[in-house]
């Protein structure tokens, strides 16, 4: 699956949990345009994680690098987007 972040297509890859951080379910690679998420989560958690990583990508792309490092802000915004639109991936 691919998602569009500010005009750039990012490939979403489900992979083994390799993040080595509690409550860390995914990551975005800005250079390679890839979002990796833990494949062993329920689908709804995967969708929420994709929204979370997309928020990181949007903020970085728009030049809000400091805000993109604020996990509490990113999580809140990602959850609001997911709950508001219930994006089906």
LUMZA-174241 format. One record per residue (C-alpha): y, z, x. Coordinates in steps of 0.2 Angstrom, whole numbers, plus 5000, padded with zeros to 4 digits. Layout:
N
YZX...
//
This chain:
89
500050005000501849975005503450055000505249995002506450105011508150035011507449855012506149895025504349885020503350035026501450035026500650195019499050245027497950385022497150475036496250625042497250785042497950775060499650855057499151025064500451115054500251215038500951135023501250975032500450835023501250675030502350605043503450445044503550335060505250255059504950135073503250065067503750075048502250185044501950335033500350435036499750555023498250665022496850575013495950735008497350784995497350754976498250594971499750694964499950784981499850614990501150544978502350694981502050675000502550495000504150534990504550665003504250545018505250415009506750535008506650565027506650375029508150355017509150485026508850425043509150245038510850295031511350395046511050565039509950625054510450805053510050815034508350725037507850875048508150995034506451015027506951125013508250995007507050845010505650935000506850984985507550804984505850724986505150834972506550794961506350614963504450624960504650734945506050634938505250464939503350514940503150364952501350294950500650234967
//
